[in-house]
Amino acid sequence: DNVDDWNSHNSPSRVARNWGEQAMLVQAQHYASPSYPYTSYDALFQTSRQHMGGCLWHSFDHQRGYHPDPFYGGIMDVFRQPKFSYYMFMAQRPPVKTGLIAETGPMVFIAHEMTPFSGKDVVVYSNCDEVRLTYNKGGKTYTYKKDKNRKGMPSPVITFPDVYDFMIDKALSRERKQADVYLLAEGLIDGKVVATHKVTPARRPEKLLLWMDNEGTNLEANGSDFVTVVAAVADKQGNIKRLNNYFIKFHIEGEGRILGGSDVMANPAPVKWGTAPVLVQSTLKPGKIKVIASVLMEGSQMPISAELELESAPAVYPLLYNQSEAALIPLTVTGKTDMQMSKSSAEREVERLQKEVNALKLKEVERQQTEFGEQR
């Protein structure tokens, strides 16, 4: 940690995920190897053999008792959504696959979103011996080779200077070559590509994505277990639109309930860095749970809603409870935002077709604006 004082708590290590890529890059660099003298991962690897190690406080953002502000120094947010620093630390693992329950093996990650506000330098985290970065189809390729004689952290932060240029993206997009715009990182070991990561700019938001973040663990029907369900705003190709200001409303059906309502901004939830998580709690009965996500202010040009079906498993241990008290637990948070019901397949098809019609209308507006706008 590196706060200015223990009242204000301003620090390059304390970064909310929704503050964006520049802030997250600063946090990751601070933890890895900052330009100023400070204890870091790289510094710990350069200590004498008598030094036993070091630790990071804390892995996740959280509320705390001694200060009213949340702690934002985690490498993941409170919903366990990764920041860039998460991938920086991931790059420190050995590139050999093992039988651990955690992810193992080679990895490469591009810490760049290719937005109009993204920096020219492209930062990559990887535990591979060599990283090859390609900017656009048929574009320039950059190469990094790890110095095996370097002392310090196993995999330093890789920075490819002066790579990204939004004006190149604009020029290719105006030529209808959006598919040619991307960043591709390839991790190589012994000359062979063993890991890849591709980033493309997110275009116009078209739809919502919905997934369960449970890391393979069952949701137990014990009335207290819960799981995170994440909604994301995405373009037609499924690229998450990180920069948007939507609110997502959730509706639930079946053997589950949503924790929190509008009073704590849990439902509807603001989209932060492209996603809006919600906590879904089980009931005392195992069964199917359907979650429906839609933008708060629906309209003909707004992203299409999404549905996700999950299922809770029987409780592992016998449950001891009073049935009359259990009946008092509300299954839903009542309110205007809970009026969204599940749409039939026919209704969803109508929504999709209407979206296609509106997209054609928007293309005509795009054509007019292109002819009217500055030609450069």
Secondary structure, DSSP 4 states (H G I P E B T S, - for coil): ---S-TTT---TT---GGG-HHHHHHHHHHHH--SSS---HHHHTTS-TT------S-SB-B--SS-SSPB--SSB-TT--B-HHHHHHHTTS-SS--S-SS--S--EEE-----TT--SSEEEEE-SSEEEEEESTT--EEEEE--TT--SSSSPPEEE-S---HHHHHHHHHTT-GGG--EEEEEEETTEEEEEEEE----S--EEEEEEE-TT---EESSS-EEEEEEEEE-TT--B--S---EEEEEEEESEEES--GGGT-SSEE-BTTEEEEEEEE-SS--EEEEEEEESS--TTSPBPEEEEEEPEEPSS-----HHHHTTS-SS--SGGGG-PPPPHHHHHHHHHHHHHHHHHHHHHHHHHHHHS---
